[in-house]
């Protein structure tokens, strides 16, 4: 169904693929909106696991580097979940407030690393959430272009990802720290 886009996401089609009735889907998920919510949440659970696997040791730069790589790896390994998380492929779907909180908590690990970097004097004094959101936005922009097929060569996509995410991180380097 993913190759056919959001139009293929119908209750009848999903039920047929799963070998169950639409009644089961409505009972379990409450309808198409519930299925979209489940996909959205699953995408963030998977991203959270990837970010959680980044090693705690090393410098703050090692940790932030691990986060940016984990973000890209997640997107490339799970492009359909990534689209569900960030590009609203299901018309009319809006995540619930608890789902939005889950998404925000995924970013919290990056904000906590930024907070530690600020406390260590490695990053400039800033709101850790601003740091995290800026890094996240840079990574998201390049990954979204990569998934859309914008770059002609895989090496080109990886190079642009490195360039932009490192440039975004350099905005927050404390003058005496260096990256």
VOGU-3710 file (C-alpha; in Angstrom, 3 decimals, decimal comma):
1> xxxxxxxxxx> 0,000/0,000/0,000  2,856/2,395/0,678  3,799/2,503/-3,008  0,259/3,624/-3,845  0,152/6,518/-1,398  -2,480/7,661/1,114  -5,410/6,815/-1,170  -4,597/3,140/-0,608  -5,172/3,594/3,126  -8,804/2,523/3,246
11> xxxxxxxxxx> -10,411/0,477/5,978  -11,517/-2,193/3,485  -8,046/-2,462/1,980  -6,337/-2,664/5,351  -8,830/-5,273/6,546  -8,258/-7,330/3,394  -4,477/-7,140/3,829  -4,775/-8,250/7,460  -7,400/-10,862/6,784  -9,936/-9,400/9,175
21> xxxxxxxxxx> -13,179/-7,474/8,980  -13,467/-3,715/8,994  -15,417/-4,124/12,242  -12,237/-5,397/13,901  -10,327/-2,331/12,726  -13,028/0,036/13,945  -13,124/-1,782/17,294  -9,349/-1,762/17,773  -8,440/1,584/16,180  -11,669/3,550/16,053
31> xxxxxxxxxx> -11,302/4,068/12,313  -8,832/5,419/9,804  -7,858/8,297/12,086  -6,851/5,787/14,786  -4,744/3,815/12,346  -2,984/7,004/11,218  -2,395/7,900/14,875  -0,929/4,447/15,499  1,460/4,813/12,566  2,477/8,281/13,760
41> xxxxxxxxxx> 3,161/7,005/17,280  5,043/3,942/16,040  7,310/6,156/13,951  8,214/8,222/16,995  8,704/5,111/19,130  11,172/3,811/16,560  12,991/7,130/16,402  13,096/7,281/20,181  14,706/3,844/20,285  17,359/4,928/17,783
51> xxxxxxxxxx> 18,122/8,097/19,709  18,161/6,145/22,974  20,804/3,825/21,551  23,261/6,707/21,134  26,085/6,189/23,620  26,186/8,435/26,668  29,989/8,510/26,832  32,330/10,769/24,952  32,074/14,468/24,315  28,906/16,431/23,817
61> xxxxxxxxxx> 29,888/16,654/20,137  30,063/12,856/19,933  26,591/12,640/21,434  25,076/15,277/19,120  26,794/13,621/16,169  25,252/10,314/17,212  21,807/11,915/17,391  22,035/13,436/13,931  23,181/10,138/12,444  20,441/8,233/14,291
71> xxxxxxxxxx> 17,838/10,658/12,927  18,966/10,124/9,329  19,332/6,360/9,781  15,793/6,185/11,147  14,395/8,160/8,211  16,185/6,076/5,605  15,257/2,784/7,273  11,621/3,820/7,848  10,671/6,248/5,067  6,937/5,568/5,317
81> xxxxxxxxxx> 6,889/6,139/9,080  9,040/9,231/8,569  6,539/10,641/6,086  3,714/9,874/8,498  5,580/11,682/11,268  6,563/14,774/9,335  4,692/15,236/6,052  1,005/14,556/6,818  0,378/12,035/4,027  -3,112/11,159/5,281
91> xxxxxxxxxx> -5,488/13,987/4,387  -7,241/15,385/7,432  -5,104/13,532/9,981  -4,002/15,576/12,969  -2,186/13,817/15,802  -3,821/13,931/19,210  -2,261/15,963/21,990  -0,798/12,817/23,646  0,756/11,831/20,300  2,227/15,323/19,932
101> xxxxxxxxxx> 3,651/15,037/23,444  5,234/11,714/22,490  6,800/13,381/19,458  8,092/16,226/21,614  9,515/13,801/24,202  11,538/12,193/21,424  13,305/15,509/20,896  13,819/15,913/24,655  16,934/13,688/24,599  18,579/16,146/22,207
111> xxxxxxxxxx> 17,493/19,089/24,367  18,966/17,358/27,447  22,266/16,844/25,638  22,216/20,513/24,660  21,545/21,455/28,273  24,589/19,408/29,341  26,710/21,085/26,658  25,604/24,514/27,863  26,408/23,618/31,475  29,865/22,359/30,400
121> xxxxxxxxxx> 30,509/25,624/28,550  30,855/23,777/25,241  27,690/25,336/23,810  26,665/28,975/24,050  24,172/29,913/26,724  20,858/29,380/24,979  17,556/27,691/25,501  18,355/23,968/25,060  15,087/23,520/23,182  16,130/26,175/20,656
131> xxxxxxxxxx> 19,375/24,273/20,100  17,547/20,944/19,754  14,855/22,322/17,438  17,442/24,027/15,220  19,492/20,846/14,873  16,326/18,807/14,287  15,091/21,228/11,606  18,409/21,130/9,748  18,461/17,332/9,772  14,811/17,136/8,761
141> xxxxxxxxxx> 15,240/19,495/5,832  18,047/17,542/4,200  16,520/14,132/4,959  13,185/15,222/3,480  14,923/16,287/0,271  16,838/13,005/0,211  13,662/10,943/0,612  12,000/12,971/-2,134  14,832/11,989/-4,499  16,236/15,484/-4,783
151> xxxxxxxxxx> 19,893/14,427/-4,749  21,211/12,524/-7,748  23,698/10,366/-5,859  23,580/8,765/-2,374  26,986/10,275/-1,567  25,666/13,710/-2,457  22,776/13,338/-0,012  25,105/12,233/2,793  27,472/15,106/2,030  24,684/17,704/2,118
161> xxxxxxxxxx> 23,385/16,182/5,344  26,835/16,490/6,950  27,299/20,039/5,666  23,981/21,399/6,863  23,823/19,612/10,208  27,394/20,616/11,065  26,663/24,208/10,018  23,600/24,255/12,270  25,604/22,877/15,201  28,335/25,480/14,653
171> xxxxxxxxx> 25,807/28,197/15,508  25,935/27,035/19,116  29,673/26,494/19,663  30,875/28,447/22,680  33,687/30,821/21,603  36,337/29,123/23,733  35,165/25,577/23,054  35,491/24,923/19,316  33,879/21,889/17,743
//
